[in-house]
Amino acid sequence: MPTAASPTVTCSEFALALGEAQFGNFKPAHTWLLLEYDGRWEPEAIPDSALPAPVKKYLGAFLAAHPQSRALLIRQQPRLVSGGPRFFVVQATWPYRQHVFALSRYEDLLDLDLSAVAAGQGTFDDARHNDPLLLVCTHGRRDRCCARHGVPVYERLAALAGSAVWQSSHVGGHRFAANLLIFPPGLVYGRVSPDTAETIYRSYRQGNLVLDSYRARAAYPPPAQAAEYYLRRHTGQMALAAFDLQGVEPCGAGEWTVSFREADGALRLVAVREQPGPDTLSSCGDAQLSPSLHYALVSIA
C-alpha cells in the first residue's frame, strides 16, 4: 500500500493502489455551461483563457449567482461539427434540458439570457438539443493523468459516437482519470479505459449504467451519490430509470437517510455515514498527501 507522495507516482496510480473508493466525492452541479474553445487550456481553463474579458465576466457572474452550476471548456480534435463555436446549456435535474447555440463570435453570449435558458423560460425551442453529450476530461495542464488516460478514451468514444463526444476541461477528481460525463441524465464515470468506455456507452444506449466505473449522478449531493451506489449494488438493478431520488435528510452527526422511489412505487431508504477515508494524493505533483472522506453504508430498508 502506498504511504507517501512521490514525483514518480501519478495521482491515479496512487489512488488505485490505495483502493480509494471513487463514489460519493463528486462536486455536484445542476446546470452546466459548456463552451467550445480550441485555444490553449491553462490550469484555470476559463479565467486564464484568451476569451474576451466581457465574456469571462458574464460567465463568472452567472456562476456566482447560481452556486449549483459549473462551466467547462470543450473541444473536438479533429472537429466533427461545422459552423461557429458551440455553446451548450445543460440542466442535469429532471426534467432534463439541453440547448445548443452556434456562435458567430464569443461576444454573442452577452446577448443570451443564461438564467432564462437554464430555467427553461423563454422561447428557445429551436435550440433544443436532444442527442446525448459525452464529455471526457483531457485537461492535461490541470493534471497529467487527465490527458494520459482521457485522450485514448476520447478517441475510442469518438469512433463510436462521432460528434456527440467532446474533450472537456477539468471536471473534478483527476485521481480517478479517465473521467467521463454523459448528459442527460448526468452520469459520471471514473477510472474509465477505452474498453470500459465502449461498454459504458453501449450500456447507456440500452438504458443501463455500469456500476464498477460509476461515480455519481452529476446533480446528486455526495450522500445521495453514495446511497445510490450502495442501493444498486444491493439490488443488482442497473436500469437508469430504476430509482428516483426523493430526498436527503440528516439523521445524526455525519449521517444521512436518502430516500429513493422505485419504478413500481416502493420506497427505499438508504442510510450512509461519513467517515475518514485514506490519505490520498489529490493531484500529480502534490508534495504531501491529503485526507479524504468516504461514505459507509449503514442500512438499506
N, C-alpha and C positions, 0 to 999 in steps of 0.2 A: 504494500500500500504506500503511495507517495506521502511524504511527510514535509516537504519543503518546496518552495518555488525554485525553478531552475531555468536559466535562459535557453536551455536545450530542449525543454519540455513545453509543448503548447498547452494552452488552457483546455482545449477539448480533449487532448490526450490525458491530462491530469484528472479532469472531471470523470472521464470514462473509467480510468483505472481506480478512481476513488469509489466508483459505484454511486455517484451522486444522482439522485432522482431528478428528472427534468420536468415533472409536472408540478403545478401549484406555485410557480415562481415567475409567470409571465406578467409583465405590466399591462393591465387591460386598457382597452380603449373602445369606445362605441363608434366614433366617427374617424375615418381615415382619409387623409388627403394625399393623393399620390400624383406627383408631378414629374413628367418625363424631362430628364436633363442629362445631356450627354457630355457635359463638361467634366472637369476633374472633381472627383468626390474626395473632399478633405475629411479629416476625422469628425468634425462637426459639419455634416453634409450641407444643410441649408444655410446656416449662418455664415459659413466660410466659402460659400459658392460665389460665382460671378453673376448670379441672378440680380436683376435690377433692385436697388435698395428699397423702393416703394413696395415691390412685390414681397420681399422678405419681411418688411414691416407689417404688411397686410396679413400674411400667413401667421406671423407671430402674434398679432392681435387676436386672430381667431382662436389660436391655441390657448392663449391666456384666458379668453372669455369662455372657452369650452374645455374644462380640465380633462374630460373623458375623450380627448381627441389626440390623434397623432398625425404627423406629416412625414412622408418619406419621399426621397428621390427614386425614380425608376428609370430603366433604360432597357433597350434590346440591342444585342450585338450578335449578328447583324440585325438591323431594324427590319421588322416584319410588317409594320403599319405604314401607311402613307399619309401625307399632309403634315400639318403643323404639330408641335408638341402636344401630347395627350395629357389631360388632367382629369383624374378620376376622383369622385367624391363617393365614399362607400359608407353606408350605415350598417354596422355589424350586429345590430339588435333587430329582433322581429318587430314589424315586417321589414325584411332586408331590402335595402335600396342601393342601387349603383347608378351613377350618372357619369358620363364621359363627355368632355369638351375638347375639341380640336382647336388649339390656339394658333392664331397667326403670329402673335408675339406674346411674350410673357406678361406684358402690361395689360393684356386682355383680362387677366384675373381680377384687376381692380374694378372692373365693371360687373363682376359676378357676385351676387348676394350669397356668400357661402353659407350663412346661417339659414337662409331660406331653403337652399338646396339640401343641406344636412337635415333639416326638419321636415322635408317633404312638402314644403309650402311653395306656392307659385306654380307657374306653368313651365315645367322642364321635361314634359313627356317626350319631346323629340330627342332629349339627351339621355334617356333611359338606356342602361347597358344591362342586358340580361344574360350574357355569357359569363362563364367562370373567369376569375382572375387568379393567377398563380404567381406568387412573389417568392423569389429565392434571394436571401441576403448574400451578397457577394462583396460587401464593403471592406475590402482588404486594408484600406488606410485606417479604419477603425480597429480592426483586429485581423491578423493574418489568417486565422482559422476560417474566417468568413469567405475569403477568396479561395483558399486552398480546398475547402470542402464544398463551397457553394457553386463555383463555376462548373464543375463536372455535373452536378445535379441540374443546374440551369440548362446545360447543353442537352442532357437526356430528355428533360421535360419539353424543351423547345422542339425537339424532334418528334415528340408525341402530340403536343397541343398547340404548336405554332405560335400565333400572335397572342394567345391567351397568357403566355408566360413572359414574365419580366424579371430582370435583376432589380434588387432594391438595396437601398442604404440600410443602416443599422436598425434591426427590429428588436434587439434585446436578447441577451444570453448567448454571446458568441462561443462560450464554452460548450454549447450544445450544437455547434455547427455540424452539418449544414441545417439552417432553419428555413422552413417552408411555410408560407401562409396561403390559404385557399379561401377566396371570397366568392359568393357567400357560401357558407354561413360563418366565416371567420375561424377556420380551423388552423391551429398552429402545431407544426410538427418539428421535432428536433432530432439530431443525430441521423440525418437522412443521407443515405448513399444514393448513387444513381439507380441501383436496382430497387431499393426500397421506395424511391421516388416514383418509379413506374408502378409499383404495387399500390402505393397510396393514391395515385391518380386514377388508376383503373377501379379501385375500390370506391373512390369518391363518385365516379361516374355511375356506379351501381347503387349509390346511396348509403355507403358504409364508410366507417373510419377504420384505421389500423392502430390498435392500442399500443403496440410495442414502441412506436415512434411518437405517440401522441403527447403533446404538451398542454394544450388548453384550447378553449374557445376564446377568441380574441377579446370578447366583451365581458367574460365572466371574471368576478373578483377571485383572488387566489384561493380562498377556502372552497369556493364552488368549483374551481378548476380541479382541485384535488378530490373533492367529493364525487365529481362526475367520473374521474378516472377509477376510483375505487368501486363505484356502482357498476360501471361497465365490466370491470374485472370480476366482480361478484356474480353478475348475471350472465356474462358472456354475450350481451346484446350490443352489437356494433352498428345497428341501423342509426343513421344520423337523426332521424325523427323519433327515436325510441323514447327519449326523455325530454321534458320541457322544464327548465328551471323556474321554480315558483318563488323562492325566497331564500335569504341567508340571514340567520338570526344568531347573535352571540348568546351563548348559554353558559358562560363562565369565563374565567381568565384564560385567554388564548384558545378558546374552544367555540365552535360554531355548529349549529344544526342547519343543514342545507336540505331543502325540500324540492323534490322533482315529481312532476306528474307524468305517469306512463301513458303510452298511446291508448291503453284500454281504460284510462281514467283513474287507475290506482295511484296512491300517493306513496312515494318512497322518502324516508328520512335518513339522511346520512350525517353522522356526527364525526367531525375531524378536529384534531388538536394540533396547534402549532408547537413545534419543539425545535431545539437547536439541531441543525444538520452538521455535517463535517466541514471543517475549514477547507476552503476551496480556492483555486486560482481563478479569479474572476475574469482576467484578461491576460493575453500573452504579454510578457514583459513586466508584469507586476513584480515588485520587489518582495512582497510578502503575501501570505495567504489571508483570505477574508472569511468571516463567519457566514454561514448560510442557514436558511430556515427550511424546515420540512414539515409537511402536514401528515400526521399519522392518522390512520383510521381508528375511530373509537367504536362505532357500531353502525349497522345498517338495519333499519326497521321497515 
